[in-house]
């Protein structure tokens, strides 16, 4: 996965927020509040080589069942792809 929009991750009033910057401010007018898990996924999105690796990273970081970690990763990443904030880097459009 590759992040294709410009955002800065900030902590504001105890909450993790994605703030658009640069050209992204022209396309996206708002802020995105992230849960701790979503923040972790965002910060590691470009490091993971596959969906399964990201799921394992979440399992290593949090005490959670694998099906919950998989659901969280798939749900958040698919939403990021849907809105165009990230894109798949493989030709087959997987991770």
C-alpha positions in Angstrom: 0.0 0.0 0.0 1.0 3.5 -0.7 -0.3 6.7 0.9 -1.2 9.0 -1.9 -2.7 12.0 -0.2 -0.9 14.5 2.0 -1.8 14.2 5.7 0.0 15.0 8.9 -0.8 12.9 12.0 -1.3 15.1 15.0 -2.5 14.6 18.6 -5.0 17.3 19.5 -6.7 17.4 22.9 -5.8 13.7 23.4 -7.1 12.5 20.1 -5.2 11.4 17.0 -6.2 13.4 14.0 -5.2 13.2 10.3 -4.9 16.8 9.1 -4.8 17.3 5.3 -1.9 19.4 3.9 -0.8 20.6 0.5 -3.0 19.8 -2.5 -5.1 17.5 -0.3 -6.6 20.5 1.4 -8.2 21.5 -1.9 -9.8 18.0 -2.2 -10.6 17.2 1.4 -12.1 19.7 3.8 -12.1 18.2 7.2 -10.2 16.2 9.8 -10.1 12.5 10.4 -10.1 11.2 14.0 -8.4 7.9 14.4 -8.7 5.2 17.0 -5.5 3.8 18.5 -5.7 0.8 16.2 -6.4 3.0 13.1 -3.4 5.2 14.1 -1.2 2.1 14.3 -2.3 0.9 10.9 -1.8 4.3 9.3 1.7 4.6 10.7 2.6 1.1 9.5 0.7 1.0 6.3 3.6 1.4 3.9 5.9 -0.9 6.0 3.7 -4.0 5.7 4.3 -6.1 2.6 0.8 -7.7 2.8 -2.5 -7.6 4.5 -1.5 -10.7 6.5 1.7 -9.0 7.7 -0.3 -5.9 8.8 -2.7 -8.2 10.7 0.2 -9.9 12.4 1.6 -6.5 13.3 -1.7 -5.6 14.9 -1.7 -8.9 16.8 1.9 -8.2 18.0 0.9 -4.7 19.2 -2.5 -5.4 20.8 -4.0 -8.2 22.8 -6.8 -9.0 20.3 -8.2 -12.1 18.6 -7.0 -12.6 15.0 -10.5 -12.3 13.5 -10.9 -8.9 15.2 -7.5 -7.7 14.0 -8.3 -8.9 10.5 -11.7 -7.2 10.5 -10.2 -3.9 11.7 -7.3 -4.0 9.2 -9.6 -4.9 6.2 -12.2 -2.4 7.2 -9.9 0.6 7.7 -7.7 -0.1 4.7 -10.6 -0.8 2.4 -12.2 2.6 3.4 -8.8 4.4 2.8 -8.7 2.8 -0.7 -12.3 3.7 -1.3 -11.9 7.4 -0.6 -8.6 7.5 -2.5 -6.2 8.2 0.4 -4.1 5.1 -0.3 -3.7 2.9 -3.3 -2.7 -0.7 -3.9 0.9 -1.0 -5.2 0.6 -4.5 -6.8 -0.8 -5.0 -10.3 -3.4 -7.4 -9.1 -4.7 -4.7 -6.8 -4.0 -6.6 -3.6 -2.2 -4.9 -0.8 
